[in-house]
Amino acid sequence: MIASKAIAVLVALFANATWTDADTVDVVDRGPVNLARFTCTDITRSSLLSRVCYDPTRHDAIIAVQSTYRQYCGVPQTTLDALLNAPSMGQFYNTQMRAEAGNRYACPTASLPNVKS
């Protein structure tokens, strides 16, 4: 009887929650980041990338690479579009965005706000 009441309370609590409310991810070298200001695309056609989130106002991208979220700064919309439309998203990511590709979109740690809200 207590278990069914607890379930009813939990259902009532989460009935008004949206996915955005609960969409906080742990980003390498950043910690928890709320993705409310990002537009996210789930990726199903890549074995390397599973999700790409982008904030067009700040030109920040958060990309899930083999289930690990990484942040990239100063990413132009054209680069993001090229990534999403590339015949091989993994190859594009590896040659154009990875830190080993020249740190082109590295985020300066001093200027990164901790985006928790």
Beta strands, then each sheet from edge to edge (+ up, - down):
strand 1: 24-27
strand 2: 31-34
strand 3: 39-42
strand 4: 49-55
strand 5: 60-65
strand 6: 68-72
sheet 1: 1+ 2-
sheet 2: 3+ 4- 5+ 6-
end
